[in-house]
């Protein structure tokens, strides 16, 4: 069974109180969670782009390689954070 994301769990906690500010906070957490999911999808697409390979001693500085490497780095951090909460 998948664990509920922390943002959604907190949103549920905020919803349990009948306070307008808490309901606004819950809605914002849900919105930000959705945005995060969309950004992860984009990063996954970018990380899947095939980039040319160079010998280890050489580093490519083209914008495509930079984008793909950044996307892969972001995904690695995202997966690490998910593993911490399990």
Secondary structure by P-SEA (a helix, b strand, c coil): cccccaaaaaaaaaaccccaaaaaaaaaaaaaaaaaaaaaaaaaaaaacbbbbcccccccccaaaaaaaaaaaaaaaaaaaaaaac
